[in-house]
Amino acid sequence: MKLTLHHINLSTDRVEEMDAFYREVLCLDPCSRDIPVLEKSKGYNGDVAFVWDGAVQTHLARKDVNAAFKTGQHLNPLERGHIAYRTDDLDAFRAHLQARGIPYAHWGNAAVKGWDQIFFYDPDGNIIEVHQVQDDA
């Protein structure tokens, strides 16, 4: 079970302005690979801009305070943003969390086609995503 930093998600009401800022001020490029395909009919249908430094993506996502309600989850990663890691074994990581008594929300692929996602809180209330790319994606 290996984790690698994949993306940082910032929730915003100004996707276009944030996209321009991150491209023009931070000199990030529009993301050119591994861009998630959003499942807009399953609960979250906001706009997202994807930029990166060539290794780690930044997702600039339209804030949606109701995304958890729409997907039947108790945790909303689109309310204030999150940091995301990719794993090669999500089942092992879920067992790792369970063994430590850490609750998580299993979103499956409700937000991104081909990604099996879970979300949980760190001790300070920051939201963390861990996802695995599904074999058929």
Secondary structure, 3 states (H helix, E strand, C coil): CCEEEEEEEEEECCHHHHHHHHHHCCCCEECCCCCCEECCCCCCCCCEEEEECCCCEEEEEECCCCHHHHHCCCCCCCCCCEEEEEECCHHHHHHHHHHCCCCCEEEECCCEECEEEEEEECCCCCEEEEEEECCCC
